[in-house]
């Protein structure tokens, strides 16, 4: 795993229907998918395509392959079989965080993309 974070960008809010998305980043090299996935593309905050991949059977969002970060894949933590694999290390795009969506205490937060 390269990183684990909570993303509060407007694009993630729209994709999830809530205030943020818990995301894990992994290296694109060696990443494989078992089973059919359906791709959807929108313009992300960077101006480049944000590509989301959904389960072809249940339509849950599984992972992203953002053009802004071609070396990694973003896995949506809600899709994990083992929920305990995800622990957020930081939060990003908090400048667009909804007032009702509170940040976990002590979590490093960045108004833009996290380093």
Secondary structure, 3 states (H helix, E strand, C coil): CCEEEEECCHHHHHHHCCCCEEEEEEECCCCCCCCCEEEEEEECCCCCEEEEEEECCCCCEEEECCHHHCCEEEEEHHHCCCHHHCCCCEEECHHHCCCCCCCCCCCEECCCCCC
